[in-house]
Amino acid sequence: MTDVYDQAKRSAVMARVKSKDTTPEKTLRRILTGLGARYRLHRKDLPGNPDLVMPGRKLAFFVHGCFWHGHDCARGSRVPKTNRDYWLAKVARNVARDERSQAALKAAGWRVEVVWECAMKDEATLAARLQTLLDQATASSAETSDTSAST
């Protein structure tokens, strides 16, 4: 089946798909700011360019769109009817790239958290999860500084 748009229109549509400052990313930022967390955006010097980074806590966040990164929710498991093979390969490449980036960050001593687009629907649950992560990161960074101070 052919595309419903001509090549120029499809190119324009795809060019509007953002990778930075997306609505889910802005939602995560708003929640973290409300929790009193400080962060940096889009660190290009780290593997995978995490969307948000807390360097002092060695905590990196990736905000993933369910469709683009192959989540197992309803939106992520949906495959377009047209050009099916292309989209399956595209999502598989994205997933493989995500795994490589996260493994490299973990090997460098970072904690990696993926926040899925579908998790933004329940902001209260997400905020509670993030608060737990922040508490754990604070506790582990305090232990690290206590250990280095006693040596």
ZIBELGI-V744617 format. One record per residue. PHI is phi as a letter, one per 40 degrees, with the letter a starting at -180 (none if undefined). D_LAST is the distance of its C-alpha to the last C-alpha in Angstrom with 2 decimals. Layout:
((PHI,D_LAST) (PHI,D_LAST))
//
This chain:
((none,67.14) (c,66.79) (c,64.61) (c,66.22) (b,65.19) (c,66.24) (c,63.61) (c,63.28) (c,62.88) (c,60.31) (c,58.31) (c,58.43) (c,57.34) (c,54.37) (c,53.34) (c,52.91) (c,50.25) (c,47.05) (b,43.54) (b,41.90) (f,42.53) (c,44.24) (d,45.22) (c,42.64) (c,39.89) (c,41.12) (c,41.20) (c,37.55) (d,36.66) (c,38.76) (c,37.14) (c,33.55) (c,34.56) (c,36.16) (c,32.91) (g,31.22) (c,29.27) (b,28.85) (a,29.27) (b,30.41) (b,33.49) (f,34.33) (c,31.43) (c,33.31) (c,30.27) (b,29.11) (d,31.02) (g,33.96) (f,33.72) (d,32.48) (c,34.66) (b,31.88) (b,28.18) (b,25.38) (d,22.80) (c,20.07) (c,20.53) (f,21.21) (b,24.53) (b,27.80) (b,31.27) (b,34.45) (b,37.72) (b,40.23) (c,43.97) (c,45.26) (c,48.12) (c,46.31) (b,43.35) (g,45.29) (c,44.10) (c,45.83) (c,47.43) (d,51.13) (c,50.67) (c,48.28) (c,50.44) (c,53.53) (b,54.84) (d,57.44) (c,60.90) (c,61.54) (f,59.73) (d,57.87) (c,56.62) (c,55.13) (c,53.20) (c,51.91) (c,50.63) (c,49.19) (c,47.19) (c,46.05) (c,44.77) (c,42.91) (c,41.29) (c,40.27) (c,38.81) (d,36.88) (c,35.42) (c,34.37) (c,32.76) (c,30.84) (c,29.67) (c,28.46) (c,26.53) (c,24.93) (c,24.04) (c,22.29) (g,20.13) (c,22.59) (c,24.20) (b,27.94) (b,30.59) (b,34.30) (b,36.61) (c,40.21) (d,43.19) (c,44.79) (c,41.84) (c,42.85) (c,45.97) (b,44.13) (c,41.94) (c,41.07) (c,39.64) (c,37.79) (c,36.33) (c,35.14) (c,33.53) (c,31.81) (c,30.58) (c,29.03) (c,27.35) (c,26.02) (c,24.73) (c,22.98) (c,21.50) (c,20.30) (c,18.74) (c,16.98) (c,15.73) (c,14.51) (c,12.62) (c,11.06) (c,10.13) (c,8.86) (c,6.56) (c,5.41) (c,5.59) (c,3.80) (c,0.00))
//
